[in-house]
Amino acid sequence: MTHARDLFHSRLAASWAKGLRYFLLIAGNGGMPVLLVLAGILLYDAYAAFLSWLPESFPAYVLMAAFISAVLTKTSIRTFIRQPDVVFLLPLEHHMGAYFRASLIYSAVVQVVFTAVAMGLLLPLYRVRIGDEASFAVSLAFVAIFQLWNVYAYWQELRLTHGRGKHIAFRFAVNVLLTGTLFYGGPHPLYTLMAAFMLLLATVHYSRLARRGRFPWYRLVDLERKRRNTLYALTGFFVDVPHLQQQVKVRPWLAPLLSRIPFGQKHTYFYVYARTFARSGDYWSLYVRLTIVTAVVMAFVPNVYAVLAAYVIGLVLTGVQLPGVAKKHVHSIWFKVYPLDVQERKNSTTRLVFALLAVQSVLLAFAGLLSTASLKLTAALLAVGWVFSYVFSYVYLPSRLHPSR
């Protein structure tokens, strides 16, 4: 039992040490931290503008309950289980109880902290529409208890071989009912009894849900792989991450666009990079999320200069992550046997980045038109976006790329 707990703590320490190294690399990565600070300021301004825009008649408790319920339901557990563990630790499964108990305690603490941060983001809305800081602190304590229950319920769901989607939906419904009632009426003895009764019934249900036999080793390995890939992808937004494993998503609706790329040796690398971007599970998602977040910020920032700043920052944050698409093929054996000029790899990377930034600049300019209804501002945004896309792709980026990429 002691050895299993020590094994978890050693893996936890190694994971935090690696994360600290990447954090220091990101902090020293030129002006990127400054851009993130500016982006945070714009997000704060957009949030303040959203609060002032929100109608008085809008039920704020519904919005808060939906947001916090999504955070509670989207819980996760870090076990640091690796692929070789299926071979070497599986025979010792009956001694691994202390290991997984330590992982559950650690995950519960992390998830409670994350939920507290999410609640902190809603504090301005809570103070304006629901109550004061004292009642918010009590609500935060209730939400922390709900989060602990969600960690337990999620662990039981991992043991299921089928029907996990229905139980996740059930857990989300429980979270909505608990948080919605909490934010609407405020904590009081009757609510405490109701919440305790609901959690007790749900806990009994989950305790009988899965057999108390073997741990879900293969699922834990897969979850850890996805979790590490997500963290590496976010870190790869700023620095090179050699540990990033490629994830492939089938998106057949993008096939007609890829089929428009001309056939020929000159377009070989461009086609490969474009298809990699379209089917990657990380760069495509980051591209879409950044576009949506930037459009939302542009819709709520208070003035024209803030709109322009959000527009440019969104393009910059997107542009610095797009060259990573080409890095996925640096060690590909097929690129070493293609009878093509290696300089074409760099040219194809710059062409792809320019095309994607140009498309994003059009989408964001259109979002600015919807929010401001100003044709002059839209034309200015388009001009700035296309100039930035060209300068970033064909002037700045080539000096940063190695021909082998």
N, C-alpha and C positions, 0 to 999 in steps of 0.2 A: 504493500500500500504506500509506504513512504517513497519507494523508488518510483512508482507511477506518478506521484505528486511532484517529485523532483524533476522527472522528465518533462512534465508540462511546464514547470517554471523555467527550466533551461530553454525550452523552445520559445516560450514567451519572451524571455530576455533577448534571445537571438533575433526574434522578429522586431522587437522595439529598437535594438541596436541598428538593424538594417534600415528601419524607417527613419531613425535619427540621421543616419548618413545621407539618405536621399533628401531629407528636409534641409540639411545644411547645404547640399548642392543646389537646391531650389532657391534658398535664401541668397546664395551668392551668384545667382544667374542673371547678372546684368540688371536691366531695368524692369524685369518681369514682376518682381514684388511690388514695384511702384505702380505698375499697371493694375495689379490686383487690388491695391489700396484704393486707386481711383475708381475701379469697378465697384468696390464695396461702398464708396461714398455715393456713387450713382444709384446703387441698389437701395441705399438708405433713403435718398431723396425720392426715388420712385415709390417706396413703401409709404413715406409720409404723404405723398400726393395721393396715393390710393386710399389712405385713411380719410383724407379730406374729401375725396370724391365719393366715398361709400355713402349711399343714402341713409338718412336717419331711420327710415322704416325697415331697413334690411336687417334680418335676424343674424346678428354677429355670432351668436352661440352656435348656429348651424355651420358657419364657415370654420370656426375654431374646432368644433367637434369633428368635422370631416378631415381637417388637416391633421389633428393629433391622432385620430383613429388610423389614418394612413401610416403615420410614423410608428404607432404602436404595432400595427399589423405587420409592417415591413421590418420585423426584427431579424436579428441574425445571431449566430453562435460561432465563436472562433474556437476550434479544437486543435488546429495546427497538425492535423493528421495528414500523413504523406502516403504516397503510393506504396513504398516498401513496407509500411506498417501493416498492410493487409497480409503480408507474408510473415513478418517477424513478430508482430504483436498480437496477431489473431490467435495463436495458440495460448497466449497469456491473457485472454479476454477476461477471465474470471478475476484477474488481479487489476483490471483497468478501471474499476469503479472510482477510485480516488482521482485518477487522471481526469475523467469526464466530470466529476463533481467540481474539480478545480476550474475546468473550462467553463462550466455553467456559472460559477460564482464570478469569474472574470467577465464573462459575456454580460451577465446581469448588471454589473457595475458600469461597464462601458455603455450599455443600452440606456441605463437610467441617466447617465450624463448626457448622452445624445438627445434624449427626450427632454431633459431640462433645458438644453440649448434651444430646442424647437419651441418649447413653451416660452422661453425668453424672447423669442422673435415675436410672439403674439402678445407680449405684455402691453405695448402701446394700445393695441386694439382692445385688450381686456380692460384697461383703465378707463378708456373712453366710453365703452359700451356696457360693461358688465359690473365691475366692482373696483375696490381699492387694492393696495398692495397686500394687505393682510389676508383678504379672501383669496387673492392670487396665490399666496404662499400655501394656503390650505389646499387649494385646487392642485397645485404642483405636487403636494404630498400624495394626494389621491392618484394622480397620473403616474407617479413613480411606482406606487403599488400595482397599478394596472400593467405597467411595463414589466415588472417582475413576474406577474402571472403570464404575460405573453411569452416571455422567455421559456417558462416551463411548458406552456402549451405548444410552442414551436418545436421544442425538443421531442415531445411526444409525437408530433406530426411527422417528424423525420423518420420515425419507425414504421410509418405506414407504407405499404406497397402499392396502394391505389386509393383514390378518393381524397387525396390531399387538398385538391382545389375546393371541394365542398367544405372542408373543415376550416380552410383559410377564410372562406366567405362567412362561415359561421362566427369565426373569431372577430372578423371585421364588424359584423353586426353587433356582437356583444360590446365591442369597443365604442361603436357609435352610440349605442343606448346608454352606456355608462358615462361617457364624456358629454353627450348631449344633455342628459339630465343634470350632470354636474354643473355645466356652464349656464344652463338655463335657470335653475333654481338655487344654486349655491349649496355648499355642504351643510348638512344639518343631521341630527340623529336619525331621522327616518331614512334619509338618503344613505347614510352609513350602513344601516341595517339592510336596505335593499341591495346595495352594492356587494356587501359581504355575502348575502344569500345567493346572488347571481354568480359570484365568483366561486362559491362553494359548489353549486350545482355544476358549473362548467368544469371545475377541477375534478369532480367525481367522474364526469363524462370522459375527460381526457385521461384520467388514471386507468380507465377500463378500455381505452381506445386501442392501445397497442400491447402486444405481448411483452412481458418483462424479460425476454430472452436476449438474443444477441444484439449488439450495437449495429447500427446501419453503416458499416465500414465504408462500403463503396460510395454511398451517398455523401458521407462526410469528406471523403477524398475529393469528390467532384465539387462539392461546395467550397472547400478550401482552395481548389484550383481556380474556380471562378472568382473567389474573393481576392486571391493574390493577383490575378489578371486585372481585376478592376483597379486595385491599388497601383499596380505597375503602369496601367494605362493612364491614370491620372498623373502619376509621377512623370511618365514619358511625355506628358504635355510640356514639360520644362527641360528635362534632361534625358539622355539616352539610358534606356533600361534594358540590359541584355537578357533579363529573366522573363520578359514578356512573351507569353505563348499566344499563338495566333488563334482567334476564334472566327469561325465562318458562319454566316447567316445567309440563307437562301432568300433572295429578293427578286423573284421572277418578273415583277412589274418594272424593274429597271433594265431588263434585257433589251427592250426596243431601243433605249437610249444608247446602250453600249454597241448595238449592231450598227449604229450610224458612224462609228469610227471607221475611217477608210482602211482598206486592206492593203498591206504592204510592209516591207521590212522597216521603213521609216517610222511606222506607227506601232511596232511590236511592243516596245516597252510602255508606251502610253496606254495601250490596250490592257496590258497586264496590270499596270498601276491603277487604272480606272476601275477594272473589275475587282481588284483587291480592295479598293475603297468602298465600292458598292456592296461587297459581301462581307466586309470586316465587321465584327461585333463591337469594336471600340471606337475607331476613327469616325465611322458613319454616325454612331450615336452621339459622340462629342460634337460633331458638326451640326447635327439637328438640334441638340440641346442648346448649344451656344446661339444658334439662330433664333430659337424660340425665346430664350431668356433675354437676349438683346432686344428683340422686338417688343417684349413686355416692358422692359425698362424704358425704351423709347416712348412707349405709350403713356407713361406716367411721370416722367421727369418734367420739372416745372417750366423750362424755358428752351429756346432754340439752341443755345450753346450747349446745354446739357444733352439735348438730343444728338447734336453733332458729336459730342465727346463719347456718348454711349455707342454711337454708330462706328466710330473709328476704333474704339477699344474692342468692340465685338469682332471687327475684322482682324485686328492684330492678334487677339487671342486665338482666333481660328487659323490664321496664317502660320503661326509658330508650330502648330501641331500637325498640319497637313503633310509636311515633308516626311514624317514618320512612316507614311504609307510605303515609300520606296525602301525604307530600312528593313521592312519585313522580308525583302528578297536579297539582302546583302550576301547571305551565305547560301543562297540557292545554287545547286549544282547546275541547273538548267541555264542560268544566266552566264555561267562560265563556258558553256559549249555553244551558245548562240553565236553565229558568225556575224556579229554586229559590232559597230563602233561603241566602245564603252562611254564615249562622250554623249551618245544619244540617251543614256540613262539620265544624265543630268538635265538634258534638254526636255525629256519627257516629264521629269518631275516638275520643272518650272511651268510647263504647259498645263499640267493637271492642276497645280496650285492656282495658276491664273484663272483657269476656267471655273474652279469651285469658288474662288473669292469673287469673281465677277457675278456669278449666279447669286451668291449670298448678298452682295451689295444691292442687286436689283430687288431681292425679296425684302431686305430691310428698308430700302427706300420706299417700297410700296407700303410697308407697315407704317412708316413715317407719314405717308400720305393719308392713311386711314385715321391716324391719331390727330394730325394737325390740319388736314384738308388744305394744305398750302402747296400749290404747284411749284412755286419758286423754291421752297425748301426741298421738295422732292427732286427737282432738277439739280440743286446744289449737292444733295446727298449722292445722287447718281454720278455726278462729275467727280466728287471726292472719292467715291468708292472705286470707280474705274481707274482713276489715276493711282490710287493706293495699290490696287490689285496689280497694275502693271509694274510700278516701281518695286513693290515687294517681291514679285515673282521674277522679274527679268533684270533687276539691278541689285537688290539686296541679297536675294536667295542664292544666285549662282556662286557668290563668293563664300557662302557658308556650306556648300555641298562639295563633297569629294566626287570625282568622276565615277568611282566604283559604285556610287549610290544612285 
